[in-house]
Amino acid sequence: MQVAKVRGTVVSTQKDPSLRGVKLLLLQFVDEDGNILPQYEVAADSVGAGVDEWVLVSRGSVARQVIGNEQRPLDAVVVAIIDTIYVEDRMIYSKKDQYR
């Protein structure tokens, strides 16, 4: 899994039928120091994440199986909304502090 920040949404009216009703998010990855990286990815949202939230992203074959029982053509899916991240006794991120 990787940590990412939700930057926006992706809307597509024409898509594979198995993706109907699936919310797509534009994500920007975060490094271990909490720095925003230049890499972006589109991921399906399985947890109801919103813009500016930090999330955990699963990638690869697991992503195709997370949303529902049917196989979907997904490479990445948001599986959790992050509350806090600590690295070596140092808080990197706190959702609570983000909105102050």
C-alpha positions in Angstrom: 0.0 0.0 0.0 1.0 3.6 -0.5 0.0 6.9 1.2 -1.6 9.5 -1.0 -3.4 12.8 -0.8 -6.8 13.2 -2.6 -6.4 16.1 -5.0 -9.7 15.9 -6.9 -12.2 13.7 -8.7 -12.3 12.2 -12.2 -15.6 12.1 -14.0 -16.2 9.9 -17.0 -19.5 9.4 -18.8 -18.2 6.7 -21.1 -16.5 3.8 -19.3 -16.4 0.1 -18.9 -19.9 -1.1 -17.7 -18.3 -2.6 -14.6 -17.2 0.8 -13.5 -20.6 2.4 -13.4 -21.3 3.9 -10.0 -17.6 3.7 -9.0 -16.2 7.1 -7.7 -12.8 7.9 -9.2 -10.2 10.0 -7.3 -7.1 11.8 -8.5 -4.4 11.1 -6.0 -0.9 12.5 -5.4 1.6 10.3 -3.5 3.2 11.2 -0.2 6.7 10.2 1.0 7.7 9.0 4.4 8.5 12.5 5.6 5.0 13.8 4.6 6.2 15.5 1.4 3.9 15.6 -1.5 5.5 13.8 -4.5 5.0 14.8 -8.2 3.4 11.4 -9.1 -0.3 11.2 -9.6 -2.7 8.3 -10.1 -6.4 7.7 -10.5 -7.9 5.2 -8.1 -11.4 3.9 -7.4 -12.8 5.0 -4.0 -14.1 2.2 -1.7 -14.3 4.3 1.5 -15.9 7.7 0.6 -12.7 9.8 0.8 -12.8 13.5 0.0 -10.5 16.1 -1.4 -7.4 16.9 0.8 -7.8 13.7 2.9 -4.8 11.4 3.1 -5.6 7.8 2.2 -4.1 4.3 1.8 -4.0 3.0 -1.8 -3.8 -0.7 -2.7 -2.5 -1.4 -6.2 -2.4 -4.4 -8.6 -4.5 -7.5 -8.6 -5.9 -6.8 -5.1 -7.5 -3.6 -6.4 -9.6 -5.5 -8.9 -11.2 -7.5 -6.2 -11.9 -4.8 -3.5 -15.1 -3.2 -4.8 -17.9 -5.8 -4.9 -17.7 -9.3 -6.1 -17.2 -8.8 -9.8 -13.8 -8.3 -11.4 -13.2 -4.7 -12.5 -10.4 -3.2 -14.7 -8.8 -1.4 -11.8 -5.1 -0.8 -11.0 -5.6 1.1 -7.8 -8.2 1.5 -5.1 -8.5 3.7 -2.0 -9.0 1.3 1.0 -8.7 3.6 4.0 -8.8 7.2 5.1 -5.8 8.0 7.3 -6.3 9.6 10.8 -2.6 9.8 11.8 0.8 8.7 10.7 3.8 8.4 13.1 7.3 7.7 11.9 10.0 7.1 14.6 8.0 8.9 17.4 7.3 11.9 15.1 3.8 12.7 13.8 3.9 13.1 10.1 0.2 13.7 9.6 -3.0 14.2 11.7 -6.3 14.5 10.1 -7.5 16.4 13.1 -4.8 19.1 12.8 -5.4 19.5 9.0 -8.7 21.3 9.5 -7.7 23.7 12.2 
